[in-house]
């Protein structure tokens, strides 16, 4: 499996940003640009924060390559996540899931 495929599996939310912003010069990225990208995901704070984490990694890497001298993403604040997360399934929900799916379609091995 190639690196690009692994990346898309591991970070599926990054692809739209890569398609829209991937060709832009990293040296011109400013805090306001980052805030605009994060604001697009404001309705899902966890997703916005995940994007922020990936952008921090990306810009830190750009600094290590001497492409930038700063990381404007670090100047942004994470969104407050007030959600409760996923609830644990009750036995009746597990039974309903098992009745509604075909075990032949379940994954049989873990991705690397």
Backbone as CSV, one residue per row, in Angstrom:
resi,resn,N_x,N_y,N_z,CA_x,CA_y,CA_z,C_x,C_y,C_z
1,UNK,0.851,-1.168,0.000,0.000,0.000,0.000,0.898,1.234,0.000
2,UNK,0.633,2.175,-0.907,1.448,3.374,-1.022,1.183,4.374,0.086
3,UNK,2.122,5.307,0.261,1.995,6.329,1.306,0.751,7.179,1.107
4,UNK,0.430,7.529,-0.139,-0.742,8.369,-0.397,-2.021,7.672,0.048
5,UNK,-2.103,6.377,-0.215,-3.287,5.615,0.186,-3.366,5.537,1.703
6,UNK,-2.241,5.255,2.360,-2.218,5.203,3.826,-2.638,6.535,4.418
7,UNK,-2.158,7.630,3.828,-2.506,8.965,4.314,-4.014,9.196,4.218
8,UNK,-4.604,8.824,3.086,-6.038,9.029,2.903,-6.860,8.188,3.859
9,UNK,-6.355,7.005,4.212,-7.055,6.161,5.174,-6.915,6.721,6.581
10,UNK,-5.705,7.153,6.930,-5.440,7.632,8.284,-6.040,9.011,8.524
11,UNK,-6.018,9.894,7.515,-6.520,11.262,7.661,-7.522,11.580,6.555
12,UNK,-8.694,10.942,6.557,-9.629,11.150,5.448,-10.130,12.585,5.346
13,UNK,-10.175,13.312,6.438,-10.650,14.697,6.401,-9.665,15.668,5.786
14,UNK,-8.421,15.259,5.611,-7.397,16.160,5.084,-7.483,16.320,3.571
15,UNK,-8.048,15.364,2.875,-8.054,15.375,1.420,-8.719,16.609,0.819
16,UNK,-9.900,17.057,1.297,-10.482,18.262,0.703,-9.574,19.487,0.851
17,UNK,-8.880,19.603,1.961,-7.980,20.734,2.169,-6.743,20.599,1.302
18,UNK,-6.284,19.395,1.135,-5.130,19.154,0.279,-5.486,19.508,-1.168
19,UNK,-6.684,19.130,-1.599,-7.110,19.428,-2.968,-7.255,20.934,-3.191
20,UNK,-7.815,21.642,-2.199,-8.076,23.082,-2.351,-6.863,23.959,-2.070
21,UNK,-6.010,23.546,-1.144,-4.928,24.424,-0.696,-3.535,23.868,-0.941
22,UNK,-3.437,22.649,-1.441,-2.153,21.970,-1.549,-1.142,22.614,-2.476
23,UNK,-1.583,23.378,-3.441,-0.662,23.997,-4.405,-0.253,25.417,-4.000
24,UNK,-0.823,25.924,-2.922,-0.518,27.294,-2.493,0.820,27.330,-1.761
25,UNK,1.551,28.453,-1.883,2.853,28.537,-1.209,2.704,28.606,0.307
26,UNK,3.392,27.733,0.998,3.296,27.641,2.449,3.836,28.913,3.109
27,UNK,4.768,29.578,2.460,5.372,30.781,3.035,4.371,31.930,3.149
28,UNK,3.287,31.883,2.376,2.301,32.966,2.409,1.125,32.682,3.332
29,UNK,1.115,31.522,3.983,0.019,31.183,4.888,0.065,32.088,6.118
30,UNK,-1.058,32.698,6.434,-1.156,33.584,7.589,-2.202,33.056,8.558
31,UNK,-2.177,33.614,9.758,-3.117,33.208,10.805,-4.565,33.341,10.340
32,UNK,-4.880,34.392,9.625,-6.262,34.608,9.152,-6.702,33.519,8.192
33,UNK,-5.768,32.991,7.396,-6.101,31.890,6.488,-6.437,30.631,7.286
34,UNK,-5.630,30.381,8.311,-5.863,29.208,9.162,-7.207,29.342,9.869
35,UNK,-7.490,30.527,10.398,-8.766,30.744,11.083,-9.940,30.512,10.146
36,UNK,-9.805,30.911,8.891,-10.884,30.692,7.916,-11.085,29.198,7.657
37,UNK,-9.985,28.443,7.548,-10.106,27.003,7.332,-10.757,26.322,8.536
38,UNK,-10.360,26.730,9.731,-10.936,26.134,10.938,-12.402,26.524,11.092
39,UNK,-12.747,27.746,10.715,-14.131,28.208,10.832,-15.078,27.382,9.967
40,UNK,-14.567,26.843,8.869,-15.392,25.984,8.013,-15.849,24.735,8.758
41,UNK,-15.117,24.350,9.788,-15.449,23.153,10.562,-15.954,23.501,11.956
42,UNK,-16.376,24.732,12.160,-16.790,25.193,13.494,-17.967,24.394,14.051
43,UNK,-18.818,23.862,13.188,-19.979,23.092,13.668,-19.562,21.739,14.237
44,UNK,-18.374,21.298,13.894,-17.842,20.050,14.432,-16.494,20.355,15.080
45,UNK,-16.517,20.805,16.349,-15.287,21.257,17.003,-14.172,20.215,17.039
46,UNK,-14.517,18.951,17.225,-13.478,17.924,17.262,-12.774,17.831,15.917
47,UNK,-13.534,17.917,14.825,-12.937,17.871,13.487,-12.070,19.110,13.246
48,UNK,-12.530,20.268,13.697,-11.737,21.496,13.563,-10.431,21.361,14.338
49,UNK,-10.498,20.815,15.535,-9.291,20.641,16.346,-8.347,19.613,15.739
50,UNK,-8.900,18.564,15.125,-8.052,17.580,14.443,-7.335,18.210,13.254
51,UNK,-8.053,19.039,12.488,-7.431,19.746,11.375,-6.334,20.671,11.900
52,UNK,-6.598,21.360,12.987,-5.605,22.260,13.589,-4.343,21.488,13.980
53,UNK,-4.519,20.310,14.571,-3.358,19.486,14.948,-2.524,19.108,13.726
54,UNK,-3.196,18.692,12.636,-2.466,18.305,11.430,-1.752,19.510,10.826
55,UNK,-2.395,20.681,10.850,-1.762,21.879,10.313,-0.556,22.288,11.158
56,UNK,-0.646,22.135,12.459,0.500,22.412,13.329,1.664,21.508,12.944
57,UNK,1.387,20.229,12.740,2.445,19.297,12.327,3.053,19.714,10.988
58,UNK,2.196,20.067,10.053,2.652,20.451,8.723,3.551,21.685,8.789
59,UNK,3.125,22.699,9.531,3.909,23.928,9.614,5.183,23.738,10.432
60,UNK,5.144,22.894,11.452,6.368,22.578,12.190,7.381,21.912,11.251
61,UNK,6.890,21.057,10.377,7.772,20.404,9.398,8.336,21.444,8.430
62,UNK,7.505,22.400,8.003,7.978,23.467,7.114,9.087,24.279,7.789
63,UNK,8.965,24.502,9.088,10.014,25.209,9.834,11.297,24.393,9.836
64,UNK,11.176,23.075,10.065,12.371,22.228,10.095,13.071,22.180,8.737
65,UNK,12.326,22.428,7.661,12.909,22.461,6.314,13.377,23.864,5.917
66,UNK,13.264,24.814,6.854,13.613,26.225,6.616,12.754,26.873,5.533
67,UNK,11.526,26.415,5.401,10.586,27.038,4.476,9.864,28.210,5.139
68,UNK,9.801,28.158,6.466,9.141,29.207,7.254,9.954,29.436,8.515
69,UNK,9.736,30.609,9.122,10.379,30.902,10.385,9.431,30.838,11.557
70,UNK,8.134,30.694,11.264,7.132,30.665,12.326,6.029,29.685,11.968
71,UNK,5.136,29.481,12.938,3.990,28.599,12.722,2.724,29.372,13.096
72,UNK,2.032,29.951,12.106,0.840,30.747,12.409,-0.311,29.933,12.980
73,UNK,-0.286,28.621,12.817,-1.359,27.787,13.353,-1.311,27.795,14.879
74,UNK,-0.110,27.863,15.435,0.040,27.881,16.895,-0.564,29.139,17.519
75,UNK,-0.787,30.174,16.712,-1.391,31.413,17.205,-2.919,31.314,17.273
76,UNK,-3.480,30.201,16.823,-4.932,30.002,16.900,-5.261,29.197,18.143
77,UNK,-6.488,29.323,18.592,-6.933,28.573,19.769,-7.806,27.402,19.327
78,UNK,-7.702,26.281,20.034,-8.593,25.159,19.705,-10.033,25.495,20.059
79,UNK,-10.938,24.857,19.353,-12.363,25.028,19.644,-12.718,24.268,20.914
80,UNK,-13.628,24.821,21.688,-14.120,24.135,22.883,-15.072,23.035,22.422
81,UNK,-14.782,21.839,22.846,-15.607,20.692,22.470,-16.546,20.376,23.628
82,UNK,-17.818,20.645,23.446,-18.800,20.407,24.506,-19.570,19.111,24.311
83,UNK,-19.209,18.366,23.272,-19.914,17.109,23.007,-19.585,16.050,24.043
84,UNK,-20.429,15.044,24.108,-20.230,13.956,25.060,-19.548,12.757,24.413
85,UNK,-19.304,12.821,23.110,-18.653,11.710,22.429,-19.647,10.619,22.062
86,UNK,-19.144,9.452,21.756,-19.977,8.321,21.379,-20.432,7.588,22.632
87,UNK,-21.667,7.149,22.627,-22.137,6.382,23.783,-21.827,4.895,23.576
88,UNK,-21.687,4.187,24.656,-21.461,2.744,24.585,-22.759,2.056,24.177
89,UNK,-22.636,1.081,23.300,-23.817,0.383,22.833,-24.387,-0.513,23.923
90,UNK,-25.699,-0.526,23.974,-26.412,-1.465,24.841,-26.505,-2.796,24.100
91,UNK,-26.839,-3.859,24.835,-26.949,-5.190,24.224,-27.960,-5.202,23.077
92,UNK,-29.085,-4.493,23.236,-30.102,-4.489,22.179,-29.592,-3.779,20.927
93,UNK,-28.734,-2.770,21.079,-28.163,-2.091,19.917,-27.158,-2.994,19.199
94,UNK,-26.399,-3.743,19.945,-25.458,-4.699,19.346,-26.223,-5.759,18.573
95,UNK,-27.291,-6.272,19.173,-28.105,-7.294,18.505,-28.718,-6.741,17.223
96,UNK,-29.206,-5.495,17.273,-29.798,-4.875,16.088,-28.743,-4.732,14.988
97,UNK,-27.550,-4.312,15.353,-26.467,-4.183,14.380,-26.144,-5.533,13.749
98,UNK,-26.018,-6.555,14.571,-25.683,-7.879,14.055,-26.761,-8.414,13.122
99,UNK,-28.034,-8.109,13.407,-29.130,-8.558,12.538,-29.127,-7.805,11.209
100,UNK,-28.677,-6.556,11.210,-28.801,-5.719,10.010,-27.581,-5.753,9.099
101,UNK,-26.535,-6.463,9.480,-25.332,-6.497,8.655,-24.975,-7.913,8.274
102,UNK,-24.197,-8.014,7.226,-23.732,-9.303,6.736,-22.294,-9.498,7.217
103,UNK,-22.019,-10.505,8.034,-20.656,-10.714,8.537,-19.611,-10.883,7.439
104,UNK,-20.037,-11.271,6.240,-19.087,-11.430,5.130,-18.476,-10.087,4.725
105,UNK,-19.147,-8.980,5.077,-18.635,-7.651,4.721,-17.795,-7.022,5.816
106,UNK,-17.631,-7.683,6.919,-16.834,-7.146,8.032,-15.351,-7.253,7.697
107,UNK,-14.543,-6.300,8.139,-13.101,-6.409,7.893,-12.525,-7.601,8.631
108,UNK,-11.586,-8.260,7.987,-10.994,-9.457,8.596,-9.581,-9.225,9.080
109,UNK,-8.966,-8.097,8.672,-7.612,-7.821,9.140,-7.463,-6.326,9.378
110,UNK,-6.525,-5.998,10.241,-6.262,-4.601,10.567,-5.373,-3.982,9.505
111,UNK,-5.543,-2.677,9.281,-4.653,-1.966,8.372,-3.309,-1.779,9.061
112,UNK,-2.246,-1.708,8.272,-0.907,-1.528,8.889,-0.784,-0.210,9.607
